[in-house]
């Protein structure tokens, strides 16, 4: 009875509320799943940012032009590469977005229709942002791991092992965040679909 | 009158068909836009694949270990880099997907509801695929353009100018394809939303 009241408050014509009852139950189930996935998304994106931010590693490396027994400390950190800087910006933004949408997800029962639409629209944009950041960081990290003989780009992961472990974990976390966003977007769309059945 | 018949055939209860009339008009407008964007998506993804496939360039370059006046022909082509191979696979798949969905888009009036849902669900997946491919190829291409002094990866675009122009154009086309897919996904979602107003 309470749920019927809420539906009526959300400007649904009273004559439709009886028809929508099974849909409302399905909607509640999807909304709980939506909330859980958004909390996971927050965890994944914040972890990805933290793991990449703490990737700095300093090693003694030989310098070309000097004798090979003379080694100089050189650092590898994420802001050596524009791809990793973009990655940090994208994943931080996703973390912020996931906080906002988690809070909005709690209030989804109150004015569900418009929030579901906003979720479905913005989730797609963030799928694009997270996927492109994952691709860019992954593409550069792969060169770091394997190098590229054709253009004589040497691999660096044999020297900067900790750095590469952090970058790899961070890319894996953002891949997970991207998959979560795809599912979240699908859930929002599917809930909208359920309403018109 | 004809559109009302089609709606009734698509298992919509007869009592709702009158209510859905303005929504049906809006749906027809969005469907036309959907079709045009899908044709554009096909053009963009096929162009991106063709432009990258034709990027091969052979130049005479000095080889380390030999005297600098001795130059050897070296080719740059997209399958030197795993990121570009992934890009080709992803954009080819998107081209195939856009052919299928363009054909399905023409028949959208017949059984609109389920096709709209499929479009909305799969478009999101392809947003992820195209965005990650664009990110990966863009990230590697940027190293080719500017190099990275921190890890001594030399830029190659000063030598392989035609190759880099092709790669750059191809990445720009796939970025365009990604934006198209975001809009397509939003249109599908928004059309679903219009149905429940």
Interface residues (C-beta under 8 A of the other chain):
Chain A: X64 X76 X80 X81 X82 X83 X113 X116 X117 X120 X121 X123 X124 X125 X127 X128 X129 X131 X132 X133 X134 X135 X136 X137 X138 X139 X140 X142 X143 X144 X148 X150 X151 X152 X153 X154 X156 X178 X182 X185 X186 X188 X189 X190 X192 X193 X195 X196
Chain B: X64 X76 X80 X81 X82 X83 X113 X116 X117 X120 X121 X123 X124 X125 X127 X128 X129 X131 X132 X133 X134 X135 X136 X137 X138 X139 X140 X142 X143 X144 X146 X148 X150 X151 X152 X153 X154 X156 X178 X182 X185 X186 X188 X189 X190 X192 X193 X195 X196
